[in-house]
């Protein structure tokens, strides 16, 4: 699988995790694969873009600051662009 495809899917994963709190089970149902050519979850973990942590007895997947930075760099939201422009003014 092309690295650009994997990178795009990693960004999709980051958007998914950043949009709302996700349980580990929910993320695994959607993103884990046994295909060695499509290592989205594994790659995101290795690059420390996401983290799994226990919260109130549940395992939650969250985006890390590195993941947020990558997501903002590659797919800036319209809201963040406005914020950036406002800071420059």
N, C-alpha and C positions, 0 to 999 in steps of 0.2 A: 504494500500500500504506500502511496506517495506521502512523503513527510508533510506536504502542504495539506493533504486531506486529514491526516492525524492532527495537525496543528489546529485546523478549523474545528474539528470535533472536540478537541480539548477546550477551545474557546466556548463552544456550545455547552460543554459540561460546566465550565466556570460560570456562565450566565445562568444556568439552571440552579446551581448551588447558591449563587449570589442573590437570586430573586426571592428566595424564602428559605426558612429552615427546612432541611431535608434529613430524614432518618437515613442511617447507613443502609438499611434494607431497601428503602425506596431508591437510593442512588445505585445500589448494586443491581436491582431489577432492571434499571434503565441503561446502565453504563458498563457493567462487567461483561467481558467477552472471553471466550477461550481461544479466539483467533489470534495467533501470534503475530499476525500482520496488522492488527488493529488494537494497539495497546493504550487506549485512551485513558482508562482509569489508572493503570499502572504507571504510565508516563506522567500523569498529573501528580501522582503521589511521589514518584522519584524526584520530580522537580519541585516538590513541596509547594504546590499551587493549591492544594486542598489538605485538610487535616480532619481526622476523625477523633472526636472526643466524647466522653460520657457526660451527659447533662440530665440530672434528675432520673438516673437509672436507664436512660436511653442513649444509644450511640448516635451522635449527630455528625453530619459532614458539613464542614464550613470551608469557605474560601479563605485563604491566607492573605496577608498583605501583599506577598509576591504575586499571588493569583489575581488580586484586585488590580495591581499595577499593570500586569500583563494584559488583562481584560480592558482596562482603560486605554492602554497604549494601542491595542489592536482594534478595539471596537468601542470607541468613546460614545457614551450615551449623549443624546441631545442636551440633557440636563447638565451634564458635566461640562460640555462646551460652553454653555451659557455661564456657568459658574466661573470658568476660566476667563472668559471675556470680561465678566464683571470685575474680577480681581485685577485685570490689566488696566481697566479704565480708571 
